[in-house]
């Protein structure tokens, strides 16, 4: 999804607080919609950082491709700008390779408000 074009496939963001079931929901959606998952967690992008990241183990991914997960060396300062560039490249590659109407599901971790008026 470059600045010249946009994807025709829906992009679904699954957001919520830690341990709220985002990974399980994202995988279920990706399986149902023939999609893939783009990690949006700022810590899960780093390799070899396992403590307090809640990275979903390979065995629990149920064959769903996961992108931007566990690929950045710890010593690299990987910014939101880097992530946005890499996410767009991932979406473009998915669009180019996919002839189906599948979607890309993005898993994001964020602090969700408990105040319904802010949702």
C-alpha positions as CSV (number, residue, x, y, z in Angstrom):
1,X,0.0,0.0,0.0
2,X,2.3,2.7,-1.3
3,X,1.5,6.3,-1.6
4,X,0.5,5.7,-5.2
5,X,-2.0,2.9,-4.5
6,X,-4.1,1.4,-1.8
7,X,-4.9,-2.2,-1.0
8,X,-8.3,-3.4,-2.0
9,X,-8.2,-5.9,0.9
10,X,-9.4,-4.9,4.3
11,X,-6.9,-4.4,7.1
12,X,-8.2,-5.4,10.5
13,X,-6.5,-4.0,13.7
14,X,-7.0,-6.1,16.8
15,X,-6.2,-3.8,19.8
16,X,-6.6,-4.1,23.5
17,X,-4.8,-4.4,26.8
18,X,-2.2,-7.1,27.6
19,X,-3.5,-10.6,28.0
20,X,-6.9,-9.7,26.6
21,X,-6.9,-12.4,23.8
22,X,-5.7,-10.3,20.9
23,X,-3.4,-13.0,19.5
24,X,-6.1,-15.8,19.6
25,X,-8.6,-13.5,18.0
26,X,-6.2,-12.3,15.3
27,X,-5.3,-15.9,14.4
28,X,-9.0,-16.9,14.3
29,X,-9.7,-14.0,12.0
30,X,-6.7,-14.7,9.8
31,X,-7.7,-18.3,9.4
32,X,-11.3,-17.4,8.6
33,X,-10.4,-14.6,6.2
34,X,-7.3,-16.2,4.6
35,X,-5.2,-13.4,6.1
36,X,-1.8,-12.9,7.7
37,X,-0.8,-11.1,10.8
38,X,1.4,-8.0,11.1
39,X,2.8,-7.5,14.6
40,X,2.3,-4.0,15.9
41,X,3.8,-4.5,19.4
42,X,6.9,-2.3,19.9
43,X,8.8,-4.9,22.0
44,X,7.9,-8.0,20.1
45,X,9.8,-6.8,17.0
46,X,13.1,-7.5,18.9
47,X,14.9,-10.8,18.7
48,X,15.9,-12.6,21.9
49,X,13.7,-10.5,24.1
50,X,11.2,-13.0,25.5
51,X,10.6,-11.8,29.1
52,X,7.4,-9.7,29.4
53,X,6.7,-9.7,25.6
54,X,4.0,-12.4,25.4
55,X,5.3,-13.4,22.0
56,X,3.0,-16.1,20.7
57,X,5.1,-19.3,20.2
58,X,5.4,-20.7,16.7
59,X,3.5,-23.8,17.7
60,X,0.5,-21.7,18.7
61,X,0.3,-19.7,15.4
62,X,-1.7,-22.4,13.7
63,X,0.2,-22.0,10.4
64,X,-0.8,-18.3,10.1
65,X,2.1,-16.2,8.8
66,X,3.3,-13.6,11.2
67,X,5.3,-10.5,10.0
68,X,7.4,-7.9,11.8
69,X,7.9,-10.3,14.8
70,X,11.2,-11.2,16.4
71,X,13.4,-9.8,13.6
72,X,15.2,-6.7,14.9
73,X,18.5,-7.1,16.8
74,X,18.4,-5.7,20.3
75,X,21.0,-3.1,19.7
76,X,19.0,-1.4,16.9
77,X,16.8,1.6,17.8
78,X,13.7,0.5,15.8
79,X,11.3,3.5,15.6
80,X,7.6,3.8,14.7
81,X,8.8,5.3,11.4
82,X,10.8,2.1,10.7
83,X,7.8,0.0,11.6
84,X,5.4,2.0,9.3
85,X,7.8,1.6,6.4
86,X,8.2,-2.1,7.0
87,X,4.5,-2.6,7.5
88,X,3.7,-0.9,4.2
89,X,6.3,-3.1,2.4
90,X,4.7,-6.2,4.0
91,X,1.2,-5.1,2.9
92,X,2.5,-4.4,-0.6
93,X,4.2,-7.8,-0.8
94,X,1.0,-9.5,0.5
95,X,-1.1,-7.7,-2.1
96,X,1.2,-8.6,-4.9
97,X,1.3,-12.3,-4.0
98,X,-2.3,-12.7,-3.1
99,X,-4.9,-13.4,-5.8
100,X,-7.6,-14.1,-3.2
101,X,-9.7,-11.6,-1.3
102,X,-7.9,-12.3,1.9
103,X,-7.1,-9.7,4.5
104,X,-4.2,-8.6,6.6
105,X,-4.8,-8.7,10.3
106,X,-2.6,-6.5,12.4
107,X,-2.2,-7.3,16.1
108,X,-1.6,-4.3,18.2
109,X,-1.0,-3.9,21.9
110,X,-2.3,-0.7,23.4
111,X,-3.8,0.6,26.6
112,X,-7.5,0.3,26.2
113,X,-9.7,2.7,28.1
114,X,-12.4,1.3,30.4
115,X,-14.5,4.4,29.7
116,X,-17.0,3.5,27.0
117,X,-17.3,7.2,26.0
118,X,-13.8,7.1,24.7
119,X,-14.1,4.0,22.5
